[in-house]
């Protein structure tokens, strides 16, 4: 039974618990850039620094080297997008 002294019980706009969405860590704007930087570092290490990987997997060196470049470009792009998303949406200097 509703409490008559509770002001939320009369106003349906104040009782909007159903409309609130729970955010997950995957919704954070820097989740994807961190993941991409981690994979880029992994590809870069295997492509240029790991002597053991170079001896065992010579056919995959080019894949790791090109993958490093592509992942770094994507990581930088999504980092810039994440910074823009975290900025104040009323920023007059934002081009969007």
N, C-alpha and C positions, 0 to 999 in steps of 0.2 A: 504494500500500500504506500502511496506517495506521501511524503512529509509535507503538510500544508505550509510550514515555515520556510521551505526550500524554494528560492525564486526560480531555480532551474526547472522545477516540475511544471511550471506554467508556460514557459517560453520554449518552443521547439528549436529555436535558433541557438540557444545556449546549450542545449543538450545534443551536441553534434559529435558524440563519441564514435558513431558509426562511420563518419566521414574522414576521420583521422587515419592516415596510412602510416604504418610502421616502416621506417626506413631500414635498409640493411647495409652492411658494409660495402656491398657491391654497388650501391647508389652513390657512394662518395666520388667526387669528381677526380680525385687523384688515385683511385684504385687501378684504373687501366694504365696510366703512365708508369706507376711503380712496377706493375707486372711486366710491361714492355721493356723498361730499363733492366729489370732482372734477366729477362730472356736475352736481351741484347748483350749484356755482360757475359752471359753464359756462351752465347755464340761467338763473341769476340775472343774470349779466353780459348775456346776450342779452335778457333780459326787462326789465331796468331801466336799464342803463348804456350799452349800445351804440346810439348814435344812427344809425349806418349800418344796423344790423339793423332798427331801428324804422321807418326810412324805406322799406326794401325789402320787409319782411315784416310788415305790420301784422296780417295774419290769424293769425300765429303768436305774437304777443305774449302773449296769454292762456295759450296752451299752455305757453310758457316760464315764465310767472309761477306758474301752478299746479304745473307740474312741479318748479320750484324748491322750493315748499313741501312737496310730497310727498316729494321726494328728501331734503330736510333732516330730515324726521321719520323716515324710514327710516334715514338715516345715523346719527342720534342713537340710535335704538333698537338698531341693530346694534353701535354703539360700546359701549353699556352691556352688551350681551350678550357682546361680545368681552372686555371688562374682567372680567366675571364668570367667563368661561371661563379666563382667565389667572390668576385668583386661586387661592389654595390650596383644593383641593376639601374639605379638612377644616375650613374656616372655620365656626365656630359661628354667626356673624352672617349667613351667607348663607341667604336664605329657602328655597332649594331643597333 
